[in-house]
Amino acid sequence: MITAKPGKTPIQVLHEYGMKTKNIPVYECERSDVQIHVPTFTFRVTVGDITCTGEGTSKKLAKHRAAEAAINILKANASICFAVPDPLMPDPSKQPKNQLNPIGSLQELAIHHGWRLPEYTLSQEGGPAHKREYTTICRLESFMETGKGASKKQAKRNAAEKFLAKFSNISPENHISLTNVVGHSLGCTWHSLRNSPGEKINLLKRSLLSIPNTDYIQLLSEIAKEQGFNVTYLDIDELSANGQYQCLAELSTSPITVCHGSGISCGNAQSDAAHNALQYLKIIAERK
């Protein structure tokens, strides 16, 4: 009589059976198809004379499916009595799509194509204690994307999802250069800035950046949206030598630009960093 509580997984149930019958289950990965949004894994489990396979959107789910298939065969054997609730595993088609792991999918994709692994950096943390917001930068080769969320994990997931969205048309069988996928830059270049017909960047060329009460953060945000790059602010924990708050403004241009700012508050430091970034863009855009 093999019994199992309702909360136990197929892997746990099969392992208990193996322990009692001295036939420890052995799992092997048969196939790993790293699709963009729906990766597929196939695992084979052998327990005694029984061999079964299972497929799932993660290695763990595929192993559970294989174990469940083996348990179903064992339950059909009249000489073995299983007290196991049915079904052991939920139908994956009924699971919400957000249970898929974009962080793992992006890493598998990078490994499959021979790219360097993604790197994640927490760049910003803000908001009240009951409603925090985190911003994470994901770098893959020489490119980057940012993600925001109510937790550090969610911010990482969102950044990974942005990269995966760019790779939605890649065939997993082809090993290709990342540059061929996303182009030479995810942001704008100095050449495109100098030749841009955009209203905001041309207004910057004609503007004085010393007018009082100018909202530099808003102005930089408008130019970033027009020119296709992201702006991320990183508050520095340490005060400057003269006791002021410090901040870095990172622009996802090509090459990436980082400008420093300081002020009597975090907000003033961010505004100063945005002001310095605007000055830099103005110099670059005006250069012939």
Backbone torsions as a table, in degrees:
resi	resn	phi	psi	omega
1	MET	NA	113.2	177.7
2	ILE	-102.7	119.0	-178.2
3	THR	-115.5	154.8	178.1
4	ALA	-151.2	140.6	176.3
5	LYS	-72.8	153.8	-177.9
6	PRO	-56.8	-29.6	-176.3
7	GLY	-78.8	-7.3	-176.4
8	LYS	-79.9	148.1	-179.7
9	THR	-86.6	163.6	176.6
10	PRO	-57.8	-38.0	179.5
11	ILE	-62.1	-42.9	179.7
12	GLN	-65.7	-42.3	-179.7
13	VAL	-63.3	-46.8	-178.6
14	LEU	-66.3	-36.2	178.4
15	HIS	-64.0	-41.1	178.4
16	GLU	-63.1	-40.6	176.3
17	TYR	-61.2	-44.4	179.9
18	GLY	-62.8	-38.1	179.2
19	MET	-64.2	-41.7	-177.0
20	LYS	-74.3	-29.9	-178.8
21	THR	-102.1	1.7	-179.1
22	LYS	60.6	36.5	174.0
23	ASN	-128.2	78.5	-176.8
24	ILE	-65.4	128.5	179.5
25	PRO	-62.5	141.3	177.7
26	VAL	-119.8	124.9	-177.7
27	TYR	-107.1	138.2	176.8
28	GLU	-136.3	139.8	177.6
29	CYS	-83.5	118.7	-178.9
30	GLU	-89.9	-35.4	-174.5
31	ARG	-153.8	145.4	177.2
32	SER	-138.7	99.9	178.9
33	ASP	-102.3	104.3	-175.6
34	VAL	-88.3	80.9	173.0
35	GLN	-72.3	167.8	-174.4
36	ILE	-68.9	-58.5	-175.8
37	HIS	-99.6	-22.9	-178.5
38	VAL	-130.9	81.2	176.2
39	PRO	-65.6	148.3	-177.9
40	THR	-128.6	129.7	178.9
41	PHE	-124.1	145.2	176.9
42	THR	-125.3	125.4	179.6
43	PHE	-119.3	145.8	175.7
44	ARG	-112.3	133.9	176.7
45	VAL	-118.7	136.7	176.7
46	THR	-121.4	123.8	177.0
47	VAL	-136.0	108.3	-174.7
48	GLY	66.3	-124.7	-179.9
49	ASP	-94.0	2.4	-176.3
50	ILE	-100.8	133.0	176.0
51	THR	-129.6	126.1	-179.9
52	CYS	-136.5	158.4	177.7
53	THR	-121.4	156.9	177.0
54	GLY	-143.2	148.4	-178.3
55	GLU	-124.4	143.7	179.1
56	GLY	-162.5	172.3	-179.3
57	THR	-83.0	0.5	173.3
58	SER	-145.0	161.5	179.1
59	LYS	-62.2	-40.1	-179.2
60	LYS	-63.5	-44.9	179.8
61	LEU	-64.9	-38.8	178.6
62	ALA	-63.0	-40.6	177.5
63	LYS	-65.5	-40.6	177.3
64	HIS	-61.6	-41.8	-179.5
65	ARG	-64.4	-40.5	178.2
66	ALA	-64.5	-43.4	178.6
67	ALA	-63.3	-39.5	179.8
68	GLU	-64.0	-40.0	178.7
69	ALA	-63.3	-40.5	179.2
70	ALA	-65.8	-41.1	179.2
71	ILE	-62.8	-39.6	179.2
72	ASN	-61.8	-36.6	177.3
73	ILE	-68.7	-42.5	-180.0
74	LEU	-65.0	-37.0	179.5
75	LYS	-67.0	-29.3	179.8
76	ALA	-76.2	-15.0	179.4
77	ASN	-76.8	120.0	-174.9
78	ALA	-63.5	-22.4	-176.4
79	SER	-83.4	-6.2	-179.2
80	ILE	-121.7	130.2	179.0
81	CYS	-109.6	117.2	179.4
82	PHE	-106.4	126.4	172.2
83	ALA	-104.2	75.8	-175.8
84	VAL	-125.5	129.0	179.9
85	PRO	-65.6	146.6	176.5
86	ASP	-111.9	144.2	-9.6
87	PRO	-81.1	156.0	-179.3
88	LEU	-73.7	-38.3	-176.6
89	MET	-125.0	143.4	178.4
90	PRO	-70.6	157.2	177.0
91	ASP	-69.7	118.8	-176.7
92	PRO	-62.2	-24.0	179.4
93	SER	-68.7	-18.1	-180.0
94	LYS	-97.4	-0.4	179.3
95	GLN	-82.9	142.2	178.0
96	PRO	-61.5	142.9	-176.5
97	LYS	-62.8	-24.7	-176.4
98	ASN	-72.6	-2.6	175.3
99	GLN	-77.8	-14.7	175.7
100	LEU	-65.7	152.0	-173.9
101	ASN	-106.8	97.2	-179.4
102	PRO	-66.0	-29.3	178.9
103	ILE	-63.7	-47.4	178.3
104	GLY	-67.1	-37.9	179.7
105	SER	-63.8	-40.9	179.6
106	LEU	-67.0	-38.9	178.6
107	GLN	-65.9	-43.7	177.8
108	GLU	-61.4	-40.0	179.6
109	LEU	-63.6	-42.7	179.2
110	ALA	-62.3	-43.5	178.9
111	ILE	-63.4	-43.3	-177.1
112	HIS	-61.0	-38.6	-176.5
113	HIS	-95.9	2.0	177.7
114	GLY	78.2	21.9	177.1
115	TRP	-87.4	163.0	172.7
116	ARG	-68.1	151.0	-177.6
117	LEU	-67.3	147.4	178.0
118	PRO	-62.0	145.7	176.4
119	GLU	-118.5	134.0	-177.8
120	TYR	-114.9	133.6	179.3
121	THR	-131.4	126.8	175.2
122	LEU	-74.6	114.0	-173.9
123	SER	-101.3	-22.3	-176.2
124	GLN	-155.8	143.2	177.9
125	GLU	-141.6	123.6	-176.2
126	GLY	-155.5	-174.2	-179.8
127	GLY	91.5	164.0	178.9
128	PRO	-66.5	166.0	-175.0
129	ALA	-59.7	-33.9	-177.8
130	HIS	-86.2	-6.0	-178.5
131	LYS	-147.4	66.8	-178.5
132	ARG	-74.2	151.6	174.1
133	GLU	-133.1	130.9	-178.5
134	TYR	-116.2	145.0	176.1
135	THR	-122.6	125.7	-178.4
136	THR	-121.4	138.6	175.7
137	ILE	-100.6	128.2	175.0
138	CYS	-108.2	122.6	177.9
139	ARG	-111.1	131.3	178.0
140	LEU	-133.4	114.8	-170.0
141	GLU	55.8	-124.2	-178.5
142	SER	-101.5	16.9	-176.5
143	PHE	-115.7	164.8	-177.8
144	MET	-148.9	154.4	172.3
145	GLU	-141.4	154.6	177.6
146	THR	-115.5	149.6	177.1
147	GLY	-136.3	145.6	179.4
148	LYS	-122.6	151.2	178.8
149	GLY	-170.5	170.7	-179.2
150	ALA	-78.5	-6.2	175.8
151	SER	-141.6	162.7	178.9
152	LYS	-62.4	-39.0	-179.7
153	LYS	-64.7	-42.5	-179.9
154	GLN	-65.5	-36.7	177.8
155	ALA	-64.0	-41.0	177.2
156	LYS	-63.8	-43.0	180.0
157	ARG	-60.6	-43.4	-178.7
158	ASN	-64.8	-39.1	177.8
159	ALA	-64.7	-42.8	178.9
160	ALA	-64.5	-39.7	179.8
161	GLU	-61.8	-35.5	179.3
162	LYS	-64.1	-41.6	177.5
163	PHE	-65.4	-45.2	-178.4
164	LEU	-61.0	-34.6	178.5
165	ALA	-62.9	-33.5	179.0
166	LYS	-72.8	-22.6	-175.7
167	PHE	-101.7	13.9	-171.4
168	SER	-63.4	-18.5	-177.9
169	ASN	-105.0	13.6	-179.7
170	ILE	-85.3	132.3	173.1
171	SER	-79.8	129.3	-177.0
172	PRO	-66.2	-15.8	-179.8
173	GLU	-78.0	-18.0	-174.7
174	ASN	-96.6	130.7	174.2
175	HIS	-95.1	107.6	-173.1
176	ILE	-127.2	162.6	178.0
177	SER	-74.2	139.3	178.7
178	LEU	-62.3	-34.1	179.9
179	THR	-60.8	-35.1	179.4
180	ASN	-70.7	-21.1	-177.6
181	VAL	-83.1	-52.5	-172.1
182	VAL	-104.8	2.1	-178.3
183	GLY	86.4	-172.1	-175.6
184	HIS	-81.9	-10.1	-179.8
185	SER	-165.2	143.3	173.7
186	LEU	-85.7	-13.2	179.4
187	GLY	-119.6	-164.0	-178.4
188	CYS	-89.2	162.9	177.1
189	THR	-109.6	166.5	177.4
190	TRP	-62.4	-36.1	179.1
191	HIS	-63.0	-43.1	-179.1
192	SER	-68.3	-31.5	177.5
193	LEU	-65.2	-45.1	-177.3
194	ARG	-66.3	-28.4	-175.3
195	ASN	-109.1	9.7	-177.1
196	SER	-73.8	136.7	175.2
197	PRO	-87.7	6.0	-175.0
198	GLY	-59.4	140.7	-178.0
199	GLU	-65.3	-41.0	-175.3
200	LYS	-69.2	-44.0	-177.8
201	ILE	-69.8	-34.1	177.8
202	ASN	-73.8	-29.9	173.9
203	LEU	-67.0	-37.8	177.9
204	LEU	-61.9	-38.6	179.7
205	LYS	-61.2	-32.1	-176.4
206	ARG	-94.3	-8.7	-171.9
207	SER	-90.8	151.7	169.3
208	LEU	-93.0	132.0	-177.2
209	LEU	-96.5	28.0	179.4
210	SER	-120.8	12.9	-179.9
211	ILE	-75.5	127.1	-178.8
212	PRO	-59.1	150.2	175.2
213	ASN	65.2	18.4	175.5
214	THR	-74.4	133.9	177.9
215	ASP	-86.1	89.7	-175.6
216	TYR	-66.9	-35.7	179.7
217	ILE	-63.2	-44.2	178.9
218	GLN	-65.8	-41.8	-179.9
219	LEU	-63.5	-43.4	178.9
220	LEU	-65.0	-38.6	179.2
221	SER	-63.0	-40.4	-179.9
222	GLU	-66.3	-40.9	178.8
223	ILE	-67.2	-40.3	179.3
224	ALA	-60.9	-42.7	179.4
225	LYS	-65.3	-39.9	-179.2
226	GLU	-68.7	-39.4	-173.7
227	GLN	-94.4	-5.6	173.9
228	GLY	81.0	38.7	173.1
229	PHE	-132.5	164.8	-178.5
230	ASN	-103.9	151.4	175.0
231	VAL	-119.5	126.4	179.1
232	THR	-125.4	130.7	180.0
233	TYR	-103.1	131.1	179.1
234	LEU	-118.5	109.2	177.9
235	ASP	-76.5	129.9	-179.6
236	ILE	-90.4	130.8	-176.4
237	ASP	-65.2	-38.7	-176.7
238	GLU	-80.7	141.3	175.3
239	LEU	-76.9	158.2	178.0
240	SER	-72.5	176.2	-178.2
241	ALA	-61.0	-29.5	179.5
242	ASN	-98.7	18.1	172.4
243	GLY	81.3	19.0	-179.7
244	GLN	-98.7	156.8	174.4
245	TYR	-71.4	152.0	-177.9
246	GLN	-127.5	152.8	-179.2
247	CYS	-151.5	149.5	173.4
248	LEU	-115.7	136.0	173.7
249	ALA	-109.0	118.4	-179.1
250	GLU	-105.9	125.8	179.6
251	LEU	-107.7	128.4	-177.4
252	SER	-83.6	44.1	174.2
253	THR	-77.9	177.6	176.5
254	SER	-122.1	104.5	6.4
255	PRO	-77.7	165.1	179.1
256	ILE	-63.7	139.1	-178.9
257	THR	-115.2	134.7	176.9
258	VAL	-126.6	126.2	180.0
259	CYS	-123.0	141.8	-177.0
260	HIS	-96.4	149.1	176.4
261	GLY	-145.1	155.1	178.6
262	SER	-144.8	159.1	-179.2
263	GLY	-176.5	178.8	-175.8
264	ILE	-79.9	-5.8	176.0
265	SER	-147.5	168.5	177.8
266	CYS	-60.9	-39.9	179.4
267	GLY	-63.8	-41.3	178.6
268	ASN	-67.2	-36.2	178.6
269	ALA	-65.2	-41.6	177.6
270	GLN	-64.5	-41.3	179.1
271	SER	-63.1	-40.3	179.3
272	ASP	-66.9	-38.8	177.6
273	ALA	-64.7	-41.0	177.4
274	ALA	-64.4	-40.2	178.6
275	HIS	-60.8	-44.9	179.8
276	ASN	-67.0	-35.9	177.2
277	ALA	-65.6	-39.8	177.6
278	LEU	-64.4	-40.2	177.1
279	GLN	-61.1	-41.6	-180.0
280	TYR	-64.9	-45.8	179.3
281	LEU	-62.5	-38.1	179.7
282	LYS	-61.7	-43.8	179.3
283	ILE	-63.1	-45.8	-178.3
284	ILE	-65.5	-43.7	-176.4
285	ALA	-67.8	-29.4	-177.9
286	GLU	-85.3	-16.3	-176.2
287	ARG	-70.9	135.8	-179.9
288	LYS	-100.6	NA	NA
